[in-house]
Amino acid sequence: MKKRLLLITGIFTIALIAGNLFLILKSDSKIQRTAYVSEWEKISKGDLKETFKSEGVVTSLEEHYVYFDEKIGSFNQFLVKEGDQVQTGDPLFEYNSFNIDEDKRSLEANLDKTEEQIESIEDHIDELRSFISVIEAKGTYTDVNDENNSKLSLYGSVVEVEKEIYNKELEKELLEKEAALIEKQIDNINDQSNRLNVMSNFDGIVTKVKKDLSDPVIIIQSNTHAVKGFLDEKEISLIETGMPAYIYPALNDLRLEGFVSRVIPYPEKEPSLKDESLYPFYLEINEESKNLYPGIHTGISIVTNEVKDAVIIPSNAARKKKSKDFVYLISSGGSLSKQVIEPGIKVNNRQQVVKGLKGNEFLAISPVFPAGVSNTDFITPLKTRHINKNSVRALTKNEIIKYTFTGFIRR
């Protein structure tokens, strides 16, 4: 019985080996048409950002200039020095006025004009608020029959009227500040007889006081910070105003968000044939930091292009032939197929796919095909690192028979 069993086993083994050799060696064998895939992965979705990286330095967002007017009077004295923090309405320097009465009358006339504008705006705001009551009581009119209906048709809804009220209140606030500044100048004239103070129209730091009275006689840097950088001749076309940006101060681990507020299309220095032109640009910071001071150097990352929820594949998975890009997909039946795609932006080793993929397929990375074959079955390398005695012992006899039988008859 044992001899018979050994004989049957030997015959079966020889037949199996011979059959496999025949399949391998015969012409047009299926094995000769099988691809080899050593790496694969599921296609993912995510956000891609193309960025431009550079360096910058913290500076003030705006620079304000104050001038000396010889027609007003002779210079008396400076009332601030470099490094002083000033606010709107603070005195900067003094004139000895040539005609103090005329200056006072001019200021009073400006004050009257400003106050009339404020009263006019207040009346307009009251009228707008009455419009809201009418709109809420009667609704928005579609037929214009009388004067009230005509006014209502101009605004259309409570929201539009409220927007107009908000804008008018901002305008009123600016005029009230202007009126307060004029009143302060009139008070100074009254207190100092023939002296006239020049007031600051800005909040900021005095960075320059020119004692030779050359204009601008005083320079004030705004308290709002910005980051200044430079673009070379190739980079100037990459950056546009409004692009989001990230700022990385060199002295700490902060990451501040901002945006490109200005790109100046004229070089910082006079154009020269010998030197490369550098174009300044400015980033406005969304949120100020206490530890951010003018002169601090920063890293800059500007988002030049962004795609959200993009279909993403490894950049080395795409191939190109006859101006067409394509990848190889793994089907649920275990075969490979070529899929033409339309690529989008590429960031590092990640490639966006605009058309051709849904984002839930399995992708073969750099498959190896027999000559003249593109769509076919495939094999993968045997990975034995997960096979050990414990995993084999955990299998039941039925599982061992099932997997062994499947391995022999698969395809």
TIMARZA-77372 format. One record per residue (C-alpha): x, y negated, z; residue in three letters. Coordinates in Angstrom, 2 decimals. Each point is the difference from the previous one (the first is absolute). Layout:
<pts>
+---------+---------+---------+------+
!      xx !      yy !      zz ! resn !
+---------+---------+---------+------+
!       X !       Y !       Z !  ALA !
...
+---------+---------+---------+------+
</pts>
This chain:
<pts>
+---------+---------+---------+------+
!      xx !      yy !      zz ! resn !
+---------+---------+---------+------+
!    0.00 !    0.00 !    0.00 !  MET !
!    2.81 !   -2.37 !    0.88 !  LYS !
!    1.82 !    0.81 !   -3.22 !  LYS !
!   -3.15 !   -0.69 !   -2.00 !  ARG !
!   -0.51 !   -3.34 !    1.81 !  LEU !
!    3.61 !   -1.00 !   -0.64 !  LEU !
!   -0.37 !    0.98 !   -3.66 !  LEU !
!   -3.16 !   -2.08 !   -0.42 !  ILE !
!    1.62 !   -2.94 !    1.77 !  THR !
!    3.08 !    0.25 !   -2.22 !  GLY !
!   -2.06 !    0.18 !   -3.18 !  ILE !
!   -2.08 !   -3.02 !    1.09 !  PHE !
!    3.11 !   -2.01 !    0.81 !  THR !
!    1.68 !    0.84 !   -3.31 !  ILE !
!   -3.20 !   -0.85 !   -1.89 !  ALA !
!   -0.31 !   -3.31 !    1.81 !  LEU !
!    3.59 !   -0.98 !   -0.75 !  ILE !
!   -0.29 !    1.12 !   -3.60 !  ALA !
!   -3.25 !   -1.88 !   -0.46 !  GLY !
!    1.47 !   -3.21 !    1.36 !  ASN !
!    3.11 !    0.37 !   -2.14 !  LEU !
!   -2.19 !    0.51 !   -3.03 !  PHE !
!   -2.04 !   -3.14 !    0.80 !  LEU !
!    3.14 !   -2.03 !    0.54 !  ILE !
!    1.92 !    1.18 !   -3.04 !  LEU !
!   -2.75 !    0.27 !   -2.59 !  LYS !
!   -0.35 !   -2.85 !   -2.51 !  SER !
!   -2.57 !   -2.69 !    0.82 !  ASP !
!   -0.20 !    1.26 !    3.56 !  SER !
!   -2.22 !   -1.97 !    2.42 !  LYS !
!    3.00 !   -0.28 !    2.28 !  ILE !
!    1.88 !   -1.80 !   -2.76 !  GLN !
!   -2.84 !   -2.56 !   -0.09 !  ARG !
!   -0.07 !   -0.61 !    3.77 !  THR !
!    1.23 !   -3.31 !    1.45 !  ALA !
!    2.03 !   -0.40 !    3.15 !  TYR !
!   -1.16 !   -2.51 !    2.66 !  VAL !
!    2.32 !   -0.62 !    2.92 !  SER !
!   -1.82 !   -3.01 !    1.48 !  GLU !
!   -3.62 !   -1.17 !    0.05 !  TRP !
!   -2.22 !   -2.27 !    2.06 !  GLU !
!   -3.52 !   -1.40 !    0.20 !  LYS !
!   -0.51 !   -3.41 !   -1.62 !  ILE !
!   -0.70 !   -2.72 !    2.55 !  SER !
!   -1.66 !   -3.40 !    0.16 !  LYS !
!    1.30 !   -3.12 !    1.70 !  GLY !
!    1.02 !   -3.63 !   -0.34 !  ASP !
!    2.98 !   -1.10 !   -2.09 !  LEU !
!    1.78 !   -3.34 !    0.29 !  LYS !
!    2.63 !   -1.44 !   -2.30 !  GLU !
!    2.13 !   -2.41 !    2.00 !  THR !
!    2.70 !   -2.56 !   -0.64 !  PHE !
!    2.59 !   -0.20 !    2.78 !  LYS !
!    2.13 !   -3.03 !    0.73 !  SER !
!    1.32 !   -2.20 !    2.79 !  GLU !
!   -1.13 !   -3.36 !    1.30 !  GLY !
!    0.36 !   -2.58 !    2.74 !  VAL !
!   -2.62 !   -1.55 !    2.25 !  VAL !
!   -0.73 !   -3.65 !   -0.74 !  THR !
!   -2.89 !   -2.44 !    0.44 !  SER !
!   -3.01 !    0.36 !   -2.25 !  LEU !
!   -0.05 !   -3.73 !   -0.77 !  GLU !
!    2.39 !   -2.96 !    0.16 !  GLU !
!   -1.49 !   -3.45 !    0.57 !  HIS !
!    1.69 !   -3.32 !   -0.83 !  TYR !
!   -0.45 !   -3.40 !    1.66 !  VAL !
!    1.12 !   -3.12 !   -1.89 !  TYR !
!    1.07 !   -3.49 !    1.00 !  PHE !
!   -1.87 !   -2.84 !   -1.74 !  ASP !
!    1.89 !   -3.29 !    0.01 !  GLU !
!   -3.15 !   -1.86 !   -1.03 !  LYS !
!   -1.65 !    0.74 !    3.33 !  ILE !
!    2.77 !   -1.47 !    2.13 !  GLY !
!    3.52 !    0.38 !    1.30 !  SER !
!    1.15 !    3.13 !    1.79 !  PHE !
!    0.06 !   -0.21 !    3.80 !  ASN !
!    0.80 !    3.47 !    1.45 !  GLN !
!   -0.49 !    3.75 !   -0.29 !  PHE !
!   -2.32 !    1.53 !    2.58 !  LEU !
!    1.02 !    3.64 !   -0.66 !  VAL !
!    3.23 !    1.91 !   -0.44 !  LYS !
!    0.96 !    3.16 !   -1.86 !  GLU !
!   -1.40 !    3.12 !    1.67 !  GLY !
!   -3.04 !   -1.76 !    1.52 !  ASP !
!   -3.36 !    1.73 !   -0.25 !  GLN !
!   -2.67 !   -2.44 !   -1.24 !  VAL !
!   -3.76 !    0.17 !   -0.44 !  GLN !
!   -2.38 !   -1.92 !   -2.20 !  THR !
!   -0.25 !   -3.57 !    1.33 !  GLY !
!    3.39 !   -0.10 !    1.75 !  ASP !
!    2.05 !   -3.16 !   -0.77 !  PRO !
!    3.10 !    0.58 !   -2.14 !  LEU !
!    1.61 !   -3.45 !   -0.43 !  PHE !
!   -0.78 !   -3.70 !    0.41 !  GLU !
!   -0.32 !   -2.90 !   -2.43 !  TYR !
!    0.31 !   -3.66 !    0.84 !  ASN !
!   -2.98 !   -0.96 !   -2.10 !  SER !
!    0.25 !   -3.02 !   -2.29 !  PHE !
!   -3.72 !   -0.63 !    0.30 !  ASN !
!   -1.52 !    1.81 !    2.97 !  ILE !
!   -3.43 !   -1.58 !   -0.43 !  ASP !
!   -0.26 !    1.15 !   -3.60 !  GLU !
!    1.09 !    3.50 !    1.00 !  ASP !
!   -2.65 !    0.07 !    2.70 !  LYS !
!   -2.73 !   -1.17 !   -2.36 !  ARG !
!    1.01 !    2.64 !   -2.54 !  SER !
!   -0.14 !    2.72 !    2.65 !  LEU !
!   -3.37 !   -1.20 !    1.29 !  GLU !
!   -1.38 !    0.01 !   -3.55 !  ALA !
!    1.24 !    3.57 !   -0.47 !  ASN !
!   -1.55 !    0.95 !    3.34 !  LEU !
!   -3.39 !   -1.45 !   -0.97 !  ASP !
!    0.10 !    1.83 !   -3.32 !  LYS !
!    0.89 !    3.28 !    1.69 !  THR !
!   -2.76 !   -0.36 !    2.60 !  GLU !
!   -2.54 !   -0.71 !   -2.74 !  GLU !
!    1.07 !    3.20 !   -1.74 !  GLN !
!   -0.42 !    1.91 !    3.26 !  ILE !
!   -3.52 !   -1.40 !    0.48 !  GLU !
!   -0.92 !    0.88 !   -3.57 !  SER !
!    1.20 !    3.59 !    0.51 !  ILE !
!   -1.94 !    0.27 !    3.28 !  GLU !
!   -3.18 !   -1.14 !   -1.76 !  ASP !
!    0.60 !    2.55 !   -2.74 !  HIS !
!    0.53 !    2.77 !    2.57 !  ILE !
!   -3.29 !   -0.92 !    1.75 !  ASP !
!   -1.77 !    0.12 !   -3.36 !  GLU !
!    1.48 !    3.41 !   -0.77 !  LEU !
!   -1.13 !    1.36 !    3.38 !  ARG !
!   -3.52 !   -1.20 !   -0.75 !  SER !
!    0.20 !    1.90 !   -3.30 !  PHE !
!    0.70 !    3.18 !    1.95 !  ILE !
!   -3.20 !   -0.45 !    2.00 !  SER !
!   -2.01 !   -0.50 !   -3.20 !  VAL !
!    1.60 !    3.05 !   -1.66 !  ILE !
!   -0.65 !    2.21 !    3.02 !  GLU !
!   -3.63 !   -1.21 !    0.21 !  ALA !
!   -0.91 !    0.20 !   -3.69 !  LYS !
!    2.63 !    2.27 !   -1.58 !  GLY !
!    2.01 !   -0.71 !   -3.13 !  THR !
!   -2.01 !   -1.70 !   -2.74 !  TYR !
!    0.06 !    1.10 !   -3.59 !  THR !
!   -2.26 !   -2.80 !   -1.35 !  ASP !
!    1.27 !   -3.55 !    0.40 !  VAL !
!   -2.98 !   -2.29 !    0.57 !  ASN !
!    1.10 !   -2.73 !    2.40 !  ASP !
!    3.14 !   -1.60 !    1.44 !  GLU !
!    0.39 !    2.52 !    2.83 !  ASN !
!   -0.33 !    2.87 !   -2.45 !  ASN !
!    2.62 !   -1.65 !   -2.20 !  SER !
!    2.44 !   -0.16 !    2.89 !  LYS !
!   -0.75 !    3.57 !    1.03 !  LEU !
!    0.69 !    1.22 !   -3.51 !  SER !
!    3.50 !   -1.46 !    0.26 !  LEU !
!    0.91 !    2.25 !    2.91 !  TYR !
!   -2.25 !    3.01 !   -0.51 !  GLY !
!    0.45 !    1.54 !    3.45 !  SER !
!    0.89 !   -0.68 !    3.61 !  VAL !
!    3.46 !    1.48 !   -0.57 !  VAL !
!    0.85 !   -2.53 !   -2.69 !  GLU !
!   -1.21 !   -2.88 !    2.19 !  VAL !
!    2.06 !    1.24 !    2.97 !  GLU !
!    3.10 !    0.18 !   -2.22 !  LYS !
!   -0.55 !   -3.62 !   -1.02 !  GLU !
!   -0.45 !   -1.02 !    3.67 !  ILE !
!    3.27 !    1.75 !    0.90 !  TYR !
!    1.90 !   -1.82 !   -2.77 !  ASN !
!   -1.46 !   -3.35 !    1.03 !  LYS !
!    0.93 !    0.59 !    3.65 !  GLU !
!    3.60 !    0.71 !   -1.04 !  LEU !
!    0.01 !   -3.22 !   -2.03 !  GLU !
!   -1.41 !   -1.90 !    2.98 !  LYS !
!    2.68 !    1.44 !    2.32 !  GLU !
!    2.81 !   -1.17 !   -2.31 !  LEU !
!   -1.50 !   -3.51 !   -0.20 !  LEU !
!   -0.35 !   -0.15 !    3.79 !  GLU !
!    3.71 !    0.82 !    0.36 !  LYS !
!    0.84 !   -2.71 !   -2.52 !  GLU !
!   -2.18 !   -2.50 !    1.90 !  ALA !
!    1.68 !    0.90 !    3.31 !  ALA !
!    3.42 !   -0.57 !   -1.57 !  LEU !
!   -1.04 !   -3.41 !   -1.34 !  ILE !
!   -1.42 !   -0.99 !    3.41 !  GLU !
!    3.29 !    0.95 !    1.63 !  LYS !
!    1.91 !   -2.16 !   -2.47 !  GLN !
!   -2.33 !   -2.94 !    0.73 !  ILE !
!    0.53 !    0.49 !    3.74 !  ASP !
!    3.76 !   -0.04 !   -0.52 !  ASN !
!   -0.28 !   -3.27 !   -1.93 !  ILE !
!   -2.04 !   -1.49 !    2.81 !  ASN !
!    2.52 !    1.16 !    2.61 !  ASP !
!    3.19 !   -1.00 !   -1.79 !  GLN !
!   -1.02 !   -3.24 !   -1.68 !  SER !
!    2.29 !   -0.02 !   -3.06 !  ASN !
!    1.07 !    3.68 !    0.06 !  ARG !
!   -1.52 !    2.76 !   -2.08 !  LEU !
!    0.53 !    3.71 !    0.65 !  ASN !
!    0.09 !    2.60 !   -2.77 !  VAL !
!   -1.92 !    3.08 !    1.19 !  MET !
!    0.52 !    3.62 !   -0.98 !  SER !
!   -2.66 !    1.53 !   -2.21 !  ASN !
!    1.32 !    3.51 !    0.67 !  PHE !
!    0.80 !    2.48 !    2.76 !  ASP !
!    3.56 !    1.34 !   -0.07 !  GLY !
!    3.66 !   -0.43 !    0.88 !  ILE !
!    2.08 !   -3.03 !   -0.96 !  VAL !
!    2.96 !    1.43 !   -1.91 !  THR !
!    1.46 !   -3.20 !   -1.47 !  LYS !
!    0.21 !   -3.64 !    1.15 !  VAL !
!    1.92 !   -2.24 !   -2.41 !  LYS !
!    1.43 !   -2.96 !    1.84 !  LYS !
!    1.07 !   -1.62 !   -3.28 !  ASP !
!   -3.75 !   -0.23 !   -0.81 !  LEU !
!    0.38 !    1.85 !   -3.33 !  SER !
!   -3.24 !    1.69 !   -1.05 !  ASP !
!   -1.42 !    2.24 !    1.21 !  PRO !
!    0.98 !   -1.63 !    3.28 !  VAL !
!   -1.46 !    2.91 !    2.07 !  ILE !
!   -0.52 !    3.64 !   -1.00 !  ILE !
!   -2.45 !    2.19 !    1.95 !  ILE !
!   -0.12 !    3.79 !   -0.38 !  GLN !
!   -3.42 !    1.57 !    0.64 !  SER !
!   -0.47 !    2.41 !    2.91 !  ASN !
!   -1.40 !    2.66 !   -2.34 !  THR !
!    2.72 !    2.40 !   -1.12 !  HIS !
!    0.67 !    1.46 !   -3.43 !  ALA !
!    2.68 !    2.27 !   -1.46 !  VAL !
!    2.11 !   -1.20 !   -2.90 !  LYS !
!    1.70 !    2.34 !   -2.47 !  GLY !
!    1.51 !   -0.09 !   -3.45 !  PHE !
!   -0.68 !    1.84 !   -3.27 !  LEU !
!    2.50 !    0.47 !   -2.78 !  ASP !
!   -0.76 !   -0.36 !   -3.70 !  GLU !
!   -1.28 !    3.59 !   -0.33 !  LYS !
!   -2.09 !   -0.07 !    3.19 !  GLU !
!   -1.83 !   -3.30 !   -0.55 !  ILE !
!   -2.64 !    1.73 !   -2.18 !  SER !
!   -0.72 !    2.71 !    2.60 !  LEU !
!   -1.43 !   -2.20 !    2.76 !  ILE !
!   -3.27 !   -1.94 !   -0.03 !  GLU !
!   -1.75 !   -2.15 !    2.58 !  THR !
!   -2.49 !    1.87 !    2.16 !  GLY !
!    1.92 !    3.30 !    0.09 !  MET !
!   -0.01 !    1.58 !    3.49 !  PRO !
!    3.35 !    0.20 !    1.76 !  ALA !
!    1.68 !    1.32 !    3.14 !  TYR !
!    2.68 !   -1.89 !    1.92 !  ILE !
!    2.60 !    1.74 !    2.20 !  TYR !
!    1.92 !   -2.43 !    2.28 !  PRO !
!    3.61 !    1.15 !    0.39 !  ALA !
!    0.19 !   -0.50 !    3.78 !  LEU !
!   -2.97 !    2.17 !    1.05 !  ASN !
!   -2.25 !    2.86 !   -1.08 !  ASP !
!   -2.91 !   -2.17 !   -1.08 !  LEU !
!   -1.88 !    0.53 !   -3.25 !  ARG !
!   -1.99 !   -3.09 !   -0.91 !  LEU !
!   -2.60 !   -0.12 !   -2.73 !  GLU !
!   -0.15 !   -2.86 !   -2.48 !  GLY !
!   -0.43 !   -0.89 !   -3.66 !  PHE !
!    1.81 !   -1.81 !   -2.79 !  VAL !
!   -1.12 !   -3.63 !    0.29 !  SER !
!    2.28 !   -1.60 !   -2.60 !  ARG !
!    2.29 !    1.05 !   -2.84 !  VAL !
!    1.96 !   -2.94 !   -1.38 !  ILE !
!    0.78 !    0.55 !   -3.72 !  PRO !
!    2.95 !   -2.37 !    0.09 !  TYR !
!    3.43 !    0.98 !    1.35 !  PRO !
!    1.21 !   -1.23 !    3.36 !  GLU !
!    3.11 !   -1.52 !   -1.58 !  LYS !
!    0.34 !   -1.85 !   -3.27 !  GLU !
!    0.04 !    2.55 !   -2.87 !  PRO !
!    3.50 !    0.90 !   -1.12 !  SER !
!    1.49 !    2.19 !   -2.71 !  LEU !
!    2.59 !    1.35 !    2.42 !  LYS !
!   -2.17 !    0.86 !    3.00 !  ASP !
!   -3.03 !    2.27 !    0.31 !  GLU !
!   -3.23 !   -1.82 !    0.78 !  SER !
!   -1.78 !    0.76 !    3.28 !  LEU !
!   -3.68 !   -0.85 !    0.47 !  TYR !
!   -1.39 !   -0.66 !    3.50 !  PRO !
!   -3.20 !    1.57 !    1.26 !  PHE !
!   -1.87 !   -0.31 !    3.30 !  TYR !
!   -1.95 !    2.45 !    2.14 !  LEU !
!   -2.69 !   -1.25 !    2.33 !  GLU !
!   -0.34 !    2.03 !    3.21 !  ILE !
!   -3.51 !    1.11 !    1.01 !  ASN !
!    0.77 !    0.11 !    3.72 !  GLU !
!    2.61 !   -2.11 !    1.75 !  GLU !
!    2.52 !    1.63 !    2.36 !  SER !
!    1.43 !   -1.67 !    3.10 !  LYS !
!    3.47 !    1.31 !   -0.81 !  ASN !
!    0.07 !   -1.37 !   -3.55 !  LEU !
!    2.16 !   -3.10 !   -0.46 !  TYR !
!    1.28 !   -1.87 !   -3.08 !  PRO !
!    3.31 !    1.45 !   -1.13 !  GLY !
!   -0.71 !    3.63 !    0.97 !  ILE !
!    0.78 !    2.42 !   -2.85 !  HIS !
!   -2.56 !    2.58 !   -1.02 !  THR !
!   -0.57 !    2.95 !   -2.25 !  GLY !
!   -2.81 !   -0.39 !   -2.54 !  ILE !
!   -2.24 !    2.58 !   -1.66 !  SER !
!   -2.51 !   -1.34 !   -2.55 !  ILE !
!   -2.76 !    2.29 !   -1.30 !  VAL !
!    0.03 !   -0.55 !   -3.78 !  THR !
!   -2.51 !    2.75 !   -0.81 !  ASN !
!   -2.27 !    2.17 !    2.13 !  GLU !
!   -2.31 !    2.91 !   -0.85 !  VAL !
!   -2.31 !    1.43 !    2.66 !  LYS !
!   -1.25 !    3.60 !    0.08 !  ASP !
!    2.20 !    0.93 !   -2.94 !  ALA !
!    0.56 !    3.55 !   -1.29 !  VAL !
!    3.67 !    0.65 !    0.78 !  ILE !
!    2.42 !    2.64 !   -1.27 !  ILE !
!    3.76 !    0.44 !    0.46 !  PRO !
!    1.77 !   -1.96 !   -2.72 !  SER !
!    2.06 !    3.05 !   -1.01 !  ASN !
!   -3.17 !    1.99 !   -0.75 !  ALA !
!   -0.93 !   -2.03 !   -3.09 !  ALA !
!    1.48 !    0.80 !   -3.39 !  ARG !
!   -0.09 !   -1.93 !   -3.25 !  LYS !
!   -0.24 !    1.23 !   -3.58 !  LYS !
!   -0.88 !   -1.97 !   -3.13 !  LYS !
!   -0.97 !   -3.10 !    2.03 !  SER !
!   -2.41 !    2.04 !    2.13 !  LYS !
!    0.41 !    0.67 !    3.73 !  ASP !
!   -1.19 !    3.29 !    1.41 !  PHE !
!    0.19 !    2.29 !    3.03 !  VAL !
!   -0.60 !    3.72 !    0.61 !  TYR !
!   -2.97 !    0.98 !    2.16 !  LEU !
!   -0.55 !    3.26 !    1.86 !  ILE !
!   -3.49 !    1.41 !   -0.54 !  SER !
!   -1.96 !    1.97 !    2.57 !  SER !
!    0.56 !    3.08 !   -2.17 !  GLY !
!    3.77 !   -0.27 !    0.32 !  GLY !
!    0.97 !   -1.41 !   -3.38 !  SER !
!    1.74 !   -3.18 !   -1.14 !  LEU !
!   -1.49 !   -2.55 !   -2.36 !  SER !
!    1.34 !   -3.21 !   -1.50 !  LYS !
!   -1.93 !   -3.17 !    0.92 !  GLN !
!    0.57 !   -3.33 !   -1.75 !  VAL !
!    0.02 !   -2.98 !    2.39 !  ILE !
!    0.20 !   -3.78 !   -0.11 !  GLU !
!    2.64 !   -1.17 !    2.50 !  PRO !
!   -0.29 !   -3.19 !    2.03 !  GLY !
!    2.47 !   -1.67 !    2.32 !  ILE !
!    3.00 !    1.87 !    1.37 !  LYS !
!    1.27 !   -0.62 !    3.53 !  VAL !
!    3.20 !    1.80 !    1.02 !  ASN !
!   -0.71 !    3.71 !   -0.67 !  ASN !
!   -3.79 !   -0.36 !   -0.21 !  ARG !
!   -1.90 !   -0.45 !   -3.25 !  GLN !
!   -3.58 !   -1.29 !   -0.36 !  GLN !
!   -2.28 !    1.80 !   -2.46 !  VAL !
!   -2.68 !   -2.25 !   -1.51 !  VAL !
!   -1.75 !    2.63 !   -2.15 !  LYS !
!    0.13 !    3.76 !   -0.36 !  GLY !
!   -0.14 !    1.17 !    3.63 !  LEU !
!   -2.70 !   -0.10 !    2.68 !  LYS !
!    2.32 !    0.32 !    2.97 !  GLY !
!   -0.96 !    3.47 !    1.30 !  ASN !
!    2.00 !    2.21 !   -2.39 !  GLU !
!    3.13 !    2.07 !    0.64 !  PHE !
!    3.09 !   -1.11 !   -1.88 !  LEU !
!    2.98 !    2.08 !   -1.16 !  ALA !
!    3.29 !   -1.85 !    0.45 !  ILE !
!    2.49 !    0.59 !   -2.84 !  SER !
!   -1.25 !    3.45 !   -1.13 !  PRO !
!    2.31 !    2.06 !   -2.25 !  VAL !
!   -1.66 !    1.37 !   -3.16 !  PHE !
!    1.12 !    2.64 !   -2.51 !  PRO !
!    0.77 !   -1.45 !   -3.43 !  ALA !
!   -3.10 !   -1.07 !   -1.92 !  GLY !
!   -2.39 !    0.47 !    2.95 !  VAL !
!   -1.89 !   -2.77 !    1.83 !  SER !
!   -3.31 !    1.35 !    1.36 !  ASN !
!    0.55 !    3.33 !    1.75 !  THR !
!    0.04 !    2.00 !    3.21 !  ASP !
!    2.80 !   -0.61 !    2.46 !  PHE !
!    2.03 !    1.60 !    2.74 !  ILE !
!    1.50 !   -1.50 !    3.13 !  THR !
!    3.05 !    1.00 !    2.02 !  PRO !
!   -0.43 !    2.49 !    2.81 !  LEU !
!    0.36 !   -1.92 !    3.24 !  LYS !
!    1.07 !    2.42 !    2.71 !  THR !
!    0.64 !   -2.45 !    2.83 !  ARG !
!   -3.51 !    0.62 !    1.40 !  HIS !
!    0.37 !    3.82 !   -0.20 !  ILE !
!    1.21 !    1.71 !    3.17 !  ASN !
!   -0.64 !    3.15 !    1.99 !  LYS !
!   -2.64 !   -1.58 !    2.19 !  ASN !
!   -2.05 !   -1.25 !   -2.95 !  SER !
!    0.18 !    3.43 !   -1.69 !  VAL !
!   -0.97 !    1.83 !    3.20 !  ARG !
!   -2.98 !   -2.32 !    0.39 !  ALA !
!   -1.51 !    1.35 !   -3.26 !  LEU !
!   -2.46 !    2.90 !    0.14 !  THR !
!    0.39 !    3.07 !   -2.21 !  LYS !
!   -2.92 !   -1.09 !   -2.16 !  ASN !
!    1.61 !   -3.46 !   -0.49 !  GLU !
!    3.33 !    1.57 !   -0.97 !  ILE !
!   -1.71 !    2.27 !   -2.59 !  ILE !
!   -2.09 !   -2.91 !   -1.28 !  LYS !
!    2.94 !   -2.39 !   -0.48 !  TYR !
!    2.23 !    2.70 !   -1.49 !  THR !
!   -2.68 !    1.05 !   -2.47 !  PHE !
!   -0.71 !   -3.63 !   -0.91 !  THR !
!    3.69 !   -0.62 !   -0.62 !  GLY !
!    0.22 !    2.87 !   -2.44 !  PHE !
!   -3.14 !   -0.69 !   -2.03 !  ILE !
!   -0.03 !   -3.83 !    0.08 !  ARG !
!   -0.01 !   -1.05 !   -3.66 !  ARG !
+---------+---------+---------+------+
</pts>
